[in-house]
Amino acid sequence: MKVYLLTTSVCALGTLCLVAYAQPAKTVVTEAGCAKLALDSNNGTITSLNIAGQNRLASKGVAASGFSIWDHATEEGFVPLDCTVRQTGDNLLFTSNALELDFRAMLRPVPGGWEIRGRVQRTGGERFLSMRFGVPLDVEGWKWWQDILRTRSMHAERSASNAVPSGLGSGAQDWMPFGAISGEHGGLGYAVRMDEQWFHQTRYDADSHLFAFIVDFAMLDGHRRFAMEVPFRFYLFAPAGPWGLRGVVDSYFKLFPEWAEGSPDAQYPGSWAAWSDLTNQDAPLCDLGMYYHEGPTDEGYLSDDALGYKSLPYIEPSMYQQGHGDMDRVPTVEEAWARLEHNAAAKDPTEVEGWPEGDSRRQWAPVLASAILKAPILDAEGQRIAPSCGNW
C-alpha cells in the first residue's frame, strides 16, 4: 500500500500545479525475547531483524515478509497483503482492505515473544484461503528442530518442515503445537494454543527465504459461525541461546502455566494405551506408568478402577458413545437426545442413565454429554444430527 503526500508547486508558466510525492517509509520497531523487528508502516514488511545482537535479515525475503494470502481459487500462490501498521504503546496494529478482504491484526509482546492475533473478513463471495506470516531470516548455520531431541542443519536454499501432507489448503499440517529453529546465540519458534484447533504448519521456505507460520481457513455461505469472518491466533517466540525447541517449550509453559507439569490445573502426566485389560498384558506394558486407557473391556474397566487409571471411551462421532443398554430395543431419536440432555445435567455419576451401576464410564458421561450439547455435529442445514442409536 503506497501512501502519497499532496502538495502544490508553481509550474513553468506560473500556474499552480498539484504534485503527489510517495511518502517516505516510516519504521515501527518491536522487541521481545532475544529478537528485535523493524517493519515498514506503509506495507507491513519486515525490514530489519536482529537476533541476540546479530543481524539475521535475509534481504531476498523482505518483499514477501509479513502477512500474505493465498486464494485457492487462483493459481497465484501467496500474495503479500499490504498492511498499514500503527504503533500503539508496545503493540503493533495491522489493517488492510486489499484482496477483497477486511483484515485486522495485532502483534503484542508477551513473555519470551509475541502473540499475533486478529481476524479476516470477506467483503465478497466465498473464500478458501491460506494466511502466512513470514520472517525474512538468514538461516545459514542454524538448525531445524525435528523434535525435542533431534535437529538437522539448515541452508538458505533448502526448505524445512515437520508438517505431514494433508492434501488440503497449503498442503500440509503440523502434528505438534510448536516448531523452532536456532543458531548459536538465539532462535525463533511459532506456536499455537493446545486448546484451539488450527489447520496450521511452521516451515522454512527456501523460495521466499521466510521462516513462516501458515494457517488454512474457509469462509462459506451457510456456516453458522464462520460464514463471513474467521479469527486467528498464534505465537512467535524468540528464546536466547542455542536451545531452539527446548527454549520455545520453556517459554510456552511459562506463558501457559496451567498446562505445565506440576500445575494444579494440569492433567496428570502418564502413558496411554488402548483396548483390552492391562493386567492381562505381558510385562512391562502394565508397569510403564500407565494413566489413560481408551476402550478397555468390561474387565479392563474394573482393573482401571482398582489401579487408579483413567478410563476413556472409544468415541464414534455420530454415536456419541452414550449407553442405552437398559432398553430392550433401539431408542427413538427423541429418546436418545433426551438421555443426552439428562446425562449432561447429572450432578453425580449415580444419576447417569444407560450404564450399569459402578461402571467407571458413568464418571465421564456428564462431561461428554455436555460437550456434545455445546458443539454437536451439524448437517448441511445447520441442524444437529441424530445419534446413530443402538442399545449398547
Secondary structure, DSSP 8 states (H G I E B T S, - for coil): ---EEEEEEE-TTS-EEEEEEE----EEEEEETTEEEEEETTT--EEEEEETTEE-B-GGGGGG-EEEEEETTSS--EEE---EEEEETTEEEEEE--TTEEEEEEEEEETTEEEEEEEEEESSS-EEEEEEEEEEB--TT-EEESSSS-EEE-BTTB-EE--EE-SSTTSEE-SSSEEEEE-SSBEEEEE--TTS--EEEEEEETTTTEEEEEEEEEE-TT-TTTSSEEEEEEEEE--BSS-HHHHHHHHHHHH-GGGSTT-TTS----EEEESS-GGGS-TTGGGS-EEEEES--HHHHHHHHHHT-EEE----TTTTT---TTSSS---HHHHHHHHHHHHH-SSGGG--SS-TT-THHHHHHHHHHHHHHS--B-TTS-B--------
